[in-house]
């Protein structure tokens, strides 16, 4: 299984995870021109629409809720701005239409939904998102929790991370592929990458203890990396900055990770 999904330089779809590649996580990212609309249908999934950049209006219907509409949302020109995004949560069987009011980029994150939870479609505003700094020295990165496990959803966890030039991220290497709570949870994951300037690249490795998976990838702008299991660190070459949007989902909506014991000594530095 090739874990790297290459992006498309032209067209509305920037990158998309194929159906059935992962059991729990679905993902696609789109570029929209002014006035262009993108229809979205949740089906039996729950969705988190993340406005990466630009301004849009979103309207639609959700079961038991009727119509919803949010006009003229979005205020960042790039994912590398020091701002949190706007996002929208959609429960199963919702329908929505995203209309671009400027050039825009939108990510559609998907995971299994549960209609019995009776969750409503809702706008997630930047001021509701927790922002934090993780790591130290060349391991420093900046995190924004878009849809954490403290907010209502059935399966989805969504977070974005900016990593400065020359730094490492998701590091020391960690994994979450065992249903062994409270020590570790099983969560599949995708990494959607952007690079600044966009001609750059970052390196990401995905590997398991037994090396049944061991892939090291040069990841370019708008590429997607799938993490069905294993450790998954990212390294950013000097001169370029990294952004990635993480989508996680599994049988239990808990993020509990396990560091690679070979590299956990780095935490003591």
Secondary structure, 3 states (H helix, E strand, C coil): CCCEECCCCCCCEEEECCCCCCCCCEEEEEEECCCCEEEEECCCEEEEEEEEECCEEEEEEECCCEEEEEEEECCCCCCCCCCCCCEEEECCCCEEEEEECCCEEEEEEEEECCHHHCCCCEEECHHHCEEEEECCHHHCEEEEEEECCCCCCCCCEEEEEEECCCCEECCCCEECEEEECCCEEECEEEEEEEEECCCCEEEEEEECCCCCCEEEEEEECCCEEEECCCECCEEECCCCEEEEEEEEECCCCCCCCEECCCCHHHHHC
